[in-house]
Amino acid sequence: MFVIKRFIIAFILLVLVCGGIVGFNLFRDNAMQQFFATMKPPAATVSTTIVKPTEWTPGVEAIGTVSAVRGVDLTVETAGIVKDILFHANQKVEANASLLQLDDAAERADLDATKAQAALDQTALTRALELQKRDVGSESTLDTARAAALASASRVNRLQAVLKQKLLTAPFGGTVGIPRIDLGQYLSPGTSVATLQDLETMRADFSVPEQQLPLLKIGQTVRLGIGDGELPFAGTIRGIDPKIDPTSRLVTVRAEVANPEGKLTPGQFVQVRVELPEENEVLTVPQTALTSSLYGDFVFVVRPAKPAAANGAPAAAAESEEKPATDATKPATEAPAAKPEEQSAAAPAEPTAEEQKPQLVLAQVFVKPGRRNAGLVEILDGIAPGDEVVTAGQNRLSNGMSVAVDNTIDPTKPANQQAAQK
């Protein structure tokens, strides 16, 4: 009997210990679950901007190729050996300036002989005319002399033209390129000698989709840039191809731009923007504020959090109802004085500066984007003027998340530029 009692007592103690362990584990898991469920993540720091209507300058953007308005590859018209090169690389020459001389000794000798024969034929023609006036010479003799004189004069003109072809001259003023020939080299007709480009005025050829063709017209302003994001060069549209390419559905446009400093080079790729009439009251946000996803384009809007009801309010109201009212007939001196500890506990704590600031949360708003220009994107639907939109840090944000706004850093500007401004 004594052994059975000991066994029962040991069993009861074992059950109590196991139950305590299991209960402690359940209590611990429940406390941890409640702690993590009620724990608020720290507010993420973001930069924002206020949406407001702005002036918008729409445009048609494209990529073009620059070429000189007057630019050719100089070639020789006749065969010969290079006798003298009269230019050097990057030399600025005037129109009709001599650039290359081919060996013309044989042609000059032929010209001298032909001139002598022409003079002789002209003398014979003069003599025949005198005889004809005296009615001594015949008509056939005069016709033969006249034909011989004309043939000699034609041969002289021909040889002079050949001599002129032996001398290469500049068809217009400009900058000549690197010589592609050497002294003593034999050149055949059509051999390229050098390039000649007039860099004062350039033209840019670019293509735009057929849907944007109605927006273009002759005389519109065109801005050009080399590729660093800026468009410092201004020009005008000089020509629009009346035919659309049926394969690519693009139309070719040509613009002219002044190039007095020579910063544009023929053959260079440039960014082209045709400026359209200015528009007012257009809602825009920085392109960094817009996020694209499979479900659409959206932005994060910062809004004040809704005030939550105090947890202890109902209990406090019930406690005040249970307490008996103070007897007004009793003098105030008979009322028990409150202890200092009770007074300090009853007085509410003053909120800190951080607590006085309204809590900010995020709202994910899907929008309809439109045109883009100079780092801005037009918003057609989804937001209204006055909304505060997040411009940086969207990849770590979520809907309903608490945030803190810090606009000391502008994501649209380089970091080194902002550090220099501080």
Buried (B, 14 or more C-beta within 10 A) or exposed (E): EEEEEEEEEEEEEEEEEEEEEEEEEEEEEEEEEEEEEEEEEEBBEBBBBEBEEEEBEBBBBBEBBBBBBBBBEBEBBBBBEBBEBBBEEEBEBEEEBEBBBBBBEEBEEBBEEBBEBBEEBBEBBEBBEEBBEEEEBEEEBBEBBBEBBBEBBEBBEEBBEBBBBBBBBBEBBBBBBEBEBEEEEEBEEEBEBBBBBBBBBBBBBBBBEEEBBEBBEEEBBBBBBBEEEEBEBEBEBBEBBEEBEEEEEBBBBBBBBEBEEEEBBBEBEBBBBBBBEEEEEBBBBBBBBBBEEEEEBBBBBBBEEEEEEEEEEEEEEEEEEEEEEEEEEEEEEEEEEEEEEEEEEEEEEEEEEEEEEEBBBBBBBEBEBBBBBEEBBBBEEBBEEEBBBBBBBBEEBEEEBBBBEEEEEBBBEEEEEEEEEE
